[in-house]
Amino acid sequence: MSEPAKRSHGYDGVAICAPVSVPYVRYSNEATHWWIARAIRATLDECGLEPARIDGMCASSFTLGADSAVGLTQHLGLTLRWLDHIPMGGLSSVVALRRAARAVQAGDASIIVCVAGDTNGVNSFRHTAENFSRFSQDAAYPYGSGGPNACFGLLTDYYMRHFGIKREDFAHVCVAQRANALRYPDALFKKAMTVEEYMRSRMISDPICLLDCVMPCAGAEAFIVTTQEIARSFGKPFARLLASQEHHNAFPEDPIQFRAGWARDPKGFWETAGVTPDQVDLVQTYDDYPVISMMQIEDLGFCGKGESGAFLRERDLTVDGDFPHNTSGGQLSVGQAGAAGGYLGTVDALRQITGTATGRRVKDARIAVASGFGLINYDRGVCSGAVVLAGEGA
Amino acid sequence: MTEPLKAPGAKKALARTPSALSPPMPRSRKAMEFTVFAARGEFRFQRCGECGTIVYPFREACSTCLSVDLAWEEVTAVGTLIAVTTIRSSPDGYFSNHLPWRSGTVRLDNGPSMMVHVHGDVTVDERVRLIARTDKAGNGVIMALPEQDTPNMMDDPQLRELTCSPKYRRVLITDGTSRIGQALAKALLAAGASMVMLGVPARVGPGKIDEELAARPEVRLVPLEVTDQTSVAEAATQIGAKVDILVNTAFHIRPGGALSRHNSITDRDEMDVHYFGLLNLIRAFGPILGSRGADEPRSATAWVGLLSAFALGNWSPLGGSSASFSAAHSTLQGLRSDLSGSGVKVITAFFGPTDDEWYDHLQPPKVGPDLIARKIVTALEQGVEQVAAGAIAEDILERWQENPELLPRELARG
């Protein structure tokens, strides 16, 4: 066992602002650099900044080819004194945010753009699945090449049988997210979904059905991390970071994944944030599959293990409901733009609590949780984490 | 319950032969080491030499104590199927052509969990035994089988992708006049082969083929002289597309070697049959076999090369044939590479001195044709790529695997 977790220092003085999404498309012939450039440009425009003002960048992507964040600096003409590359897929925004916050606090950088983007060609998904990781190449992909659907088919099968979760519970999550997506302008899925449609959805990798799967697409997301002093000079609202956590390879002893790092110290997480779960106005989980959203809701302490089915069934998960969840529609209804999928929840949480989610804002939204989950290196998601964010007035 | 395999009807003349796509090919070097064991049908895992942890997937360091002292150890591969899925959609071409596909998570009794292929007769939470075999890419993979045999178990479609069962398949035995050739024919027919083509070489005149065997409706005689390129090409034109399993039994083994022979006439004869004969066969039959690796319900599945175990280490009393079988062994390694991904396995079957006149100057133990035939049929049914028939061949193969440099020195001491 590692040392007992010590409480982290607070994120005093840190501001997060200018959340932007570059509208997703199913397939794109543009390179990833094009998508990332558009996201960075959009977040700068929000603040009225020239590119030369950025002195730090944190980038995440699966499809930069031979390039890393280093290649992006020269490609995009950014002269920086702080650079990070976060190859953590669905956990990208959480980790980018906490890294950037510390850099800003310490004065290593003053304006950091956090960005994730991926393009999607016709063969991109197969290419990424084939070459995902060494363990995957040796020990997962050769067993039917189902990709993530197969790995999640297995852990969903286990979860349903051991924790009494039913397909109807997944339907409840998916249907509410679709309702949210109908109000989010850039969602790829624009047709209302019913529980019956979900239940009739064809199996892809039992018990995972088509409507449990995200659609790979192209897109990019970004936001800026800076000091509150600088943020005020932009004349735009900003959010604060109350608490954050990240975990890697938590619970390796579990024979199959039924929890992740969130379950290690939920109490400490909430104590650091200074709020309780019932004070949260909206929850953004990483929804590559609904079972993972439910796992997050349990492990983060909104309810007990195995209780998420009953807990969510009693609640309305839409933007206007009593437990607003994945307010943009999530990846299940907006699409999964590679590593940008790890930003989607955080970016919309920022819009919600800074009051820019026009026409679909959670009423009086001030406190948001955004949670991330990433990298099916072999049989399970290795990276997990979460942030608690507060808007002004919170 | 596994549906028993049905006898396939004749293929329609205009039916398309399905393309043999390979399952995913890239593997780490450690996974390729596992493949070596899987090809023998052995189940080995990496175990830490310091703390004893069994690790999986294959890796470079122990995930308990960080020791790099990981050795391959044969383990009891039994466990419980804790989760199962049926894959109905795949971005990979091979699996797309074989959907639906069952995969599962097995928790090994003595260690880690692993993702495996799952036999149709296993349901979740049941006990399973695991086997290691090579898949159609030639890579080692793991499959969960029912703990106890079930009816028609070997007919499971996913298991058949890993094996080369002769059931309902057609076999060419390149020299059907030898005792080994005929013993093989009988054993293959007993194992359910639907046709056995017996090659009749020109070299030694008409051989003595058992009349009862030749009269069986599943048996055809085919003129086939492996040392004659034209003869081999003609046979391939006639029957090539009907050969699902090719077993090369053409031998020319004579006593003597480099120092004990006065000239190279016998050495050339041995090379002519064992090496150039094999090349003729590969060039004529290899391409068509390789193109039919996915030609279900009766696909091409195996090339079996019978080799003297002295191919692995020269034994000077049989030095000439040792050298020619070494050339054949090397050639079959190349063929395995050429056919990898085609769905056709290359099986090397090693035998020691046989109980016929060309070994009458040697002391026992010797191996008879029936045992060699039985070993080859079992190798096909199990899908293993390497087999030894008889005590001497088993001993030589084991010594070679342990220390290939030591083997010829040991043989030199008798």
Interface residues (C-beta under 8 A of the other chain):
Chain A: F125 R126 A129 E130 N131 R134 F135 Q137 D138 A139 A140 Y141 P142 Y143 G144 S145 G146 G147 N149 A150 C151 G153 L154 L155 D157 Y158 R161 R202 M203 I204 S205 D206 P207 I208 P252 P255 I256 Y378 D379
Chain B: P23 P24 P26 R27 S28 K30 A31 Y56 P57 F58 S63 I82 A83 V84 T85 T86 I87 R88 S89 S90 P91 D92 Y94 F95 W101 R102 S103 G104 T105 R107 S113 M114 M115 V116 H117 V124 D135 A137 N139 V141
